[in-house]
Amino acid sequence: MSTARTHVLAYPFPSSGHVIPLLDFTKALVSRGVQVTLLVAPYNENLVPKNYSPLLQTLLLPEPHFPNPKQNRLMALVTFMRQHHYPVIVDWAKAQPTPPSAIISDFFLGWTHLLARDLHVPRLVFSPSGAFALSVSYSLWRDAPQNDNPEDPNSVVSFPNLPNSPIYPWWQMTHLFRETERGGPEWEFHRENMLFNIDSWGVVFNTFTELERVYLNHMKKELNHERVWAVGPVLPIQNGSTEPEERGGNSTVSRHDIMEWLDSRDEGSVIYVCFGSRTFLTSSQMEVLTRGLELSGVNFILSVRVPDERHVAKEHGKVPCGFSDRVRGRGFIIEGWAPQLVILSHRAVGAFLTHCGWNSVLEGLVSGVVMLTWPMGADQYTNAKLLVDQLGVAVRAAEGEKVPEASELGKRIEKALGRTKERAKAEKLRDDALRAIGNNGGSSQRELDALVKLLNEVKRVESTS
């Protein structure tokens, strides 16, 4: 029998919001003696720490390029990866002294089901979204519900087979499903990817049992097997990191300046506002947001995304002229990347206005802050529904282009910093999250141990065949 250690390929979708959680997860695998090769595009290489461990290696894959600017960017990127990364990975794997024994890949990369088949290894889906969101997505693409009145954006789509029977207006469905021609090549492309995910050997969720137990159980029932693991939140605190501010890049503002400003504020008196690494606010959204912050009278940190050469927005709202002067002393504005986990975990921060991307949701939960939800697309509407309607740890601020008057938004912001029922529930859920990833046998640690044990057994079976 071979004594080679378990070797896993980890293949993220090449966007920071997908690379970072999978990278954090691979660090947890490495801490348990698993050898990991991370498959990354060159422009994401800076997200991978240098000399982290000899067990964590990287394989640089061809840089994606898009000759047809009119093609859907997600479809173009996944198509490129399938065409150009596939043969590179197969050739590389065959040349390794310790061949991979499994592949863990992002849910956007359903085609890796075929790659795993060619490598004769099991493929596990890594979901950077929660179990609720993926349950909705699986049901959406598998069952393909009809919209009898597509001209009405408020016509209802229901999911009666899911726990709590969630209902959504049509406009909140992912644009990949809603805006592409049903049965056309692009629609079928996305559907095939999702169906490959459903057929995968197992699913790893960046969530924890106490947060989404009902949806994790639903997923096991739907997939008809028990190979569903909740190992989150996969965050630097799980791995004992002392410098979470480096997670994802360097801040455009020094940590010292941010900490100095927060240190001078009372406990729970600051709201942090951020819409993630990919969302641009429109000019009208930015106007309502900044005016609402101004009218609220509270202390705030506002993180605003700025375009770069790879992500040029057709329209992006800019901070209005004179706003900084009008809120001087109680407003701190960061243009570009912000050390979000550091900010949220500071004692002065009591609330978080978020787009409800899953990474942000988890960071808000482990910080115990009240969240104000302003989802913009993708799984964010489902995440907001979970936070507001099912967990009661958040309040609605806005939904996409549907925004309240600035004065009303200001009142919601001000109220969120008070002692509310949402705050009590948020603090309890924070404790649940920290217990789940704690080293004293938390649920996520037990799930991770069970996953590694099974991966080791798969390797041993293969090595003796």
N, C-alpha and C positions, 0 to 999 in steps of 0.2 A: 504493500500500500504506500502511495506517495505521501511524503511528509510536508509537501508544499502547503503554504498557508492559503486560506481562502482569498481569492483575488476577484474583486468586483469592479466592473466598469460603471462609472457614474456619468450620465450624459444629460446635461441640462439644456433647456431651450436658451439660446444665447441672448437673454435679456437680464439685466441685473436683478430684477424682482424674482426671477426664476433661478439664476445661478447662485445667488447668495444663500437661500434656504437649503438647496441641495448640497452646497459646499459645507454649510454648518452641519448637515446630516452626515456627510462623509467623515467629518472630524470625529463625530460620535462613533462611527464604525471603526475608525483608526484607533480610537482609545480602547477598543475591544480587540485589537490585534488583527483586524481585517486589512488586507492590502487593497488600496483603492487607486485606480487610474481615472483621473478626471478628464473628460473629453471637452476641450474648450476651443472656441475661436480666438484668434490673436487679440481682438479688441476686448476680450474679457479676461485675458491673462493677468491683468493688474489686480483682479479681484482675488486671485489665489495667493495666499501667503507664501513667501519664499522660505525654504528650509523648515517647513512646519514639522515634518516627520518623514523619515525614509519610506514609511508606508504610504505616504500620499504623493503620487506622481501625476504629472499632467502629460497629455498627448495633444499637441497643437494640431488642429484640423484646418483645412483650407478656409480662408476668409470669404464669407458669402459676398456675392455681388449680384446686382439686380439689373440685367440688361433691359428689361421692359418696365419702365417706371409706372405704366398704367395697371400692372398686375397687382392684385391684393398683396400687401407686403408680407403678411403671415404666410400665405400660400407660397409666395415666391421663396421665402426663407426656408420653409420646411421642404419644398421641392428641391432646392439647392442642396440642402443637407442630405436628403435621401439619395440624390444622384452623385454627389461628390464626396460625401463623408463615408458612405456605406463601403465602397471598395477599399478605402484607406484603412478603415477600422478592421475589416476582415483580414487584409494582408498583415497588418500590425499584430493582430491577435494570434495568427498562425505562427508568427516568428517569436513569440514570447516563451521564455523558459518556464514561467508559471502562467499557463493560459487562464483567461478569465473563467470564473465558474458561475457568474450571473451578470446580468446587466440591469441597472436601475436607471430609468430614463423618464424625462418629463412627460406629462400627459399630452403636450402638443406633438410629441414624437411617437405617435402610435405605430408608425411604420417600423420602429425598432423591434416590434413583434417578429417581423420577418428576419431582421438582423440576428436576433437571438436564435431563431430557428437555424440559420446558417452556421452560427457559432456553437450550436448544440448546447445551449445554456437556457435557464429560465429567465424570463423578462419580468421585472417588477415595475409598475408604474409609480413614479414619485409625484404626488399631488401637492403643489405649492398652495392649492386651495383647500378649503375644509371639506369634510365629508358631506355636509348639507349641499354645498355648491356642486360638488362632483356628482352627487345623487341626482340633482336637477339636470345637470349636463348629460349624464348617461341617459336619463329618461327622455330628454328632449331629442337627442339624436337617434336613439334606438326606436322610439315610438313615433317620432316626427308628427306631433299634433298639428292639425290643420287650423288655419285661421279663416273662419268663414267670412270675415269682413276685414280684409287687409287694409282697406282705406281708413279704418278707424283705429288709431294708435292706442285707444283705451279699451279695445276689445280684449276679453279675458282669456288667458291660457291657464289651465288648471292641471295640477299633478296629483290626482286622487290616490295614486298608488304609493305616494311618499308619506312618511309620518307627518302629521299636522296638515296634510292636504294643501300645500301652499298654492296660492293664486297670484298671478302677475298680469299687469297690463301688457299688451303685445309690445309696446315700445321698450319695455325693460328686458326683453329677450336679447341674447347676444346678436350683434349685427351679422355675425357669420352665418347664423341660421335664418335671420329675418330678412336680410338685405340681398341675399344671393338667390338666384333662380333655383327653385326647388327641382331637384333631379338633374340640374345642370352640372358641368364638370367641377366647378368650384365647390358647390354644395356637396356633391358626392365625395369629393376629396376630403373635406372636413369630416363628413360622416364616416368614411372608411377609417380615418385616423381614430375616431372615438370608438368605433366598433372593435378595432384592434386592441384598444385599451381594455374594453370589457372582457376580451378573450385572454388577457394577460394572466400570468401565473399568480401574481399577487399585487397588492396595492399598499403603498406606504404613505400615510397621511401626516402632514405637519399640523397635527392637532392633538388634543388629549381627551381621554375617555370621558372625564367629568364634564367636558364642554359639549361633546357631540355624541354621547353614548347611543342615543336613539338612531342616529344616522349611520353610525359605524355598524350597529346591529343590522340595520336595513341593508347596508352594502353587502354584508356577509350573506344575507338571505338572497339578495338579488344575484350575486355572483355564484351562489351555491357552493361556497367553500369558506374556510376560516382564515385564509391567508390575507388578512387585512390588519395592518398594524398602525396604531396611533402613537407616534414617537415624539410629538412636539410638546411645547413650542421648541423648535430647534434654534436656539439663540446662544450668543456667546456666554451667557450666564450658566448655561448647561455645562459648558466645557471649562468653567473656571477662568474665563478670559478677564483680564484686568483692564483691557483697552477696547471696549466695544465701540468706541468712536471710530476705530479704523475699519469697522465692518462696512464694506461697500465703497470705500474711497476716503479721500481727505476732504475735510470740510472747507468751504470757502471762507469761513470765519473761524478763528482759532478757538479751540476748546476753552482756553483761559478766558477769553472775552465773554463767551457764552456763560461759563460757570460764574464769573464775577458778576454778571448782570443778574443771573438767577439767584445767587447767594444773597443779593441785596433785597430780594422779594420775600414777602410773607409766605408761609406754608400754604399750599393749595390755592394761591392767588393768581396763577398764570394759566392761560389757555394756549396750547401749542396748536398751530394751524399748518397742515401740510397735506398735499394731494398726491404724494408719491413721486416716483421717478419717471413716470411716463405721461402724466396728465397735465395738459395746459388748460388753464381757465380761459374762457372767452373774455372779451372786454366787458361785456355786461355782467358776467359772473364776478369778475374782479371788482367791478364798481360796487356791486351789492355787498360783497365780502368786506372790502376795506371800509365802506361806509358803516356797515354793521359793527365792525370792530371799533371804529371811531365812536359810534353812538353808545356802545356798551360801557365804555368808561373803564374797562378792565385792563390788566397787564396781559400782554400777549407776545408770543414769538411767531412770526409769519415766515414760512419757508416757501419761496416762489421758484418754480422751475424756469430755467432760461434755455432757449434753443441752442443746439450745437450743430456741428456740420453733418451729423448723421440723423438728427431728429429736428427737422425744420418744420415748425407748425405753420399751417396756412394762416391761422389767426391765434395770437396768444395775448391775453390781457396783461398789461403792464401796470405796476403799482402807480396809481395816479400821482401826478405832479403835486407836490405840496403835502402829500399824506404823511411822509416821514416827519416833517416839521410839526404837523398838527398833533401827532401822537408821541412826540419826543418825550422821553422819560418813562413811558409805560409801554412802548412798542419796540421790539427788536426784530429787524428784517434781515433775513438771510436769502440772498439770491444764489441759487445753485444747490448743491448737495448739502444736507444738514445731518449732523450726528444724532439721529432721531432717538435711538435707545438711550443715549446719555441724557438727552433733554427730558424725555418722558419719565425717566427714573429719578429725576431731581425732586426733592421734597416740595419745591415751590410750584410745580406743575400739578394742577388739579383737574384739567379737562383737555380734551384732544378733539379738534375738529378735523375729521378724516374723510377721505374718499372711500374708505372701507376695503382697500386692497388687503388681502389676507395677511401679508407680512405686517402691515400697520395694525390690523386688528389684534394680532397676537402680541405685538409690542405694547399696545395700549392695555391689553388684558393683564400682562405680567407686571405692568406699572400701577394697576389699580385705579386708573383715571376714568372719569365719566367721559364717554365718547359722544360727540355730536356727529351724526352721519350725513354725508353728502356724496352718495354714490354717483358714479359717472358712466359706468358701463361694465361689461364682462360679468364676473361673479359678484360685483360689488353690491348690486341690489339684493341678492340673496344673502350676502353677509350682513347687510344692514337690517334685513328682516330678522335674521337670527339674533342680532344684538338688541334690537328694539322690542320686537314682538314676542320672542321666545325666552330670551335671557334677562331682559329688563335692565341692562347695564348701559343703555344709550338712549338718546332722544334724537328725533329727526331734526336736521337743520334745513336740508333741501334735497332735491332729487334731480340730478342732471340740470337741464335748463329750467326746471320748475323750482323757482326760488321765491322765498317770501319777500316782503318789503324789507328794506334795510333795517328799519326800526324794529320790526318783529325779530329779525335775525339777531340784532343786538340784544334784545330781551332774552332770547334763548341762550345766547352766549353767557350773559350775566347770570342767569339762573343756574346754568350747569356748574358753576363754581361754588354753588351753595351746598348745604347739607341736604341732599335729596335721597329718595329711596333708591335711585339709580346708583348713587355713590356707595351706599351700603352693600348693594349687590355686586358692584364692581370690585370692592375690597375683598369680599368673600371669594369671588371668582379668581382674583389675583392669588389668594392663598391656595386655592385648588390647583392653579397652574404651577405654582412654585413647588407644591408637594409632588405633583406629577413628574417633574424633572429632577426632584431631589434625590440625593444619593442614598437615601434610607429606604429604598424599595418603592419609589413612586411608580404610578401606573405606566408612565411613558418609559421609564428605565426598565421595567419588567418586559414591556412589549419589545424594546430594543434588544434585550438579552434573548428573548424568544426568537426574534428574527435572525440574530447572529448564529444562534444554535442551529436553526434550520438551514441557513446558508452553509455552515460547516458540514452539516450532514449531506447536503446536496453535493458539495465538493468531494466528500469522501466516497459517496456512491459513484461519482463520475471517475474518480481517480483509481478505483478498483475494477472498473469495467474494461 
